[in-house]
Amino acid sequence: MGIIVLKKKFRLKTEDIKLVAFKGKKFSSELFDIRVWNSTELKTPVMAVSISTKISKRSTVRNRIKRLFREAFRVLISEGKLKPAKYLVIVRSAQLEEMKSGEIKNLILNTI
């Protein structure tokens, strides 16, 4: 099975990341924060994942966590459980690496 990529229309644009980071509504769990900026102009939810090298020096760990979040968001979008908004996930713990995307999906739903 190949890597499933989040389609471009579901990705948060680089110039919007600062807006969402500083003005978005914050939802927190012990492992990550989610910033949400509601927008009436959007037809679909868009998201981005931010993870610092402080979490893990190894890029493979950081990239795996990003892939897990992207897959979880892809499933949530296909199930229609996310409203059209801009989402920014800020990872705070490397413990997420050992989780499955289904577990992360449930964490996202419980956090928002």
N, C-alpha and C positions, 0 to 999 in steps of 0.2 A: 504494500500500500504506500503510495507516494505522500508527500507532504501536502496538506490541505492549506492553501493560502487564503487569507481573508481578502475578498475582492476589493478592488480599489475604491469602489463607491462606499464601502463600509469603513475606510481608514480615515482617521482624523488628519487634516492637513497640518503641516508644520507650523504655519503662521497662526493657527487656531489653538495650538497647545498652550501658549502663554495665557491666552484669554481664559481658557478652561481652568488652568492651574491656579490662577489668582482670583477669578471671579466665580468659579463654579461652586455649586453646593457640595459640601464634603460629607462622604459616608465612610466610616472607618470600621475595620476589623483588626484583629491583632496581627494579621499577616500582610495586609495591604490597605490602601485608601483608594476610594473612587471619587473623582470629581465629576460632577454632572452639570452641564450647561444646557438648559432647555432652549430649544430654538423652534420657532414656528415655521421657518423656511425649509426645514429638513423633511424629507419623505421617509428616510431610513435612519437608524442609529449609526453613528460613526464612533470609532474608538481608537485609542493608542495606548501603548504600555510603556511606562518609564521605569527603568531599573538601573540603579547606581552600581558602580564598581565596588562600592563599600559593601554591598550585599554579597557579592562574590567576585573575586579577581578573575575567575575563569569565564571566558565568554561563552563556553558551551553550556554552563549552568544558567547564565543570564538568558541565552537564546532559547533554551528549553522552557524556561518559565514564560517567556513571551509567547512561544508556540502554544503552550497549555492555555493561556488566557485567550489567545486568538481563536482557538478551537472552541473554548467554552462560549465565547461571544457569538461565534458562527452558529452554534447549536441554539443559543437563546434567540438569535435573530430569526432563524428558520422556524422556531416554535412560536414566534410572535410575542415573546415575554418581555421584550425591551421596547420602550416607547422611543419615538424619534428624538434623539438628543445627542449631544457630544459628550463622550465618556473618556476620561483619562484615568488609567490605572497606575498608581504609584506603589511599587512593590517595596515592602519593608522587611521581608524575611526570606531567607533562602530555603526555609522548610517547604515552600511551595513546590520545589523541584521533585520531591518524593510523592506528590499527589497526582491523581489522575484528573483529566479535564472534567469529568463528571462531578468530582468532588469540588473542583474550583467553580464549576457552574452553580452548584448548590450554595457555596460561600458567597458568590456574587448575588444570587437571589436573596439570601438572608441579609446581606449588607445594604442593598438598595432599598 
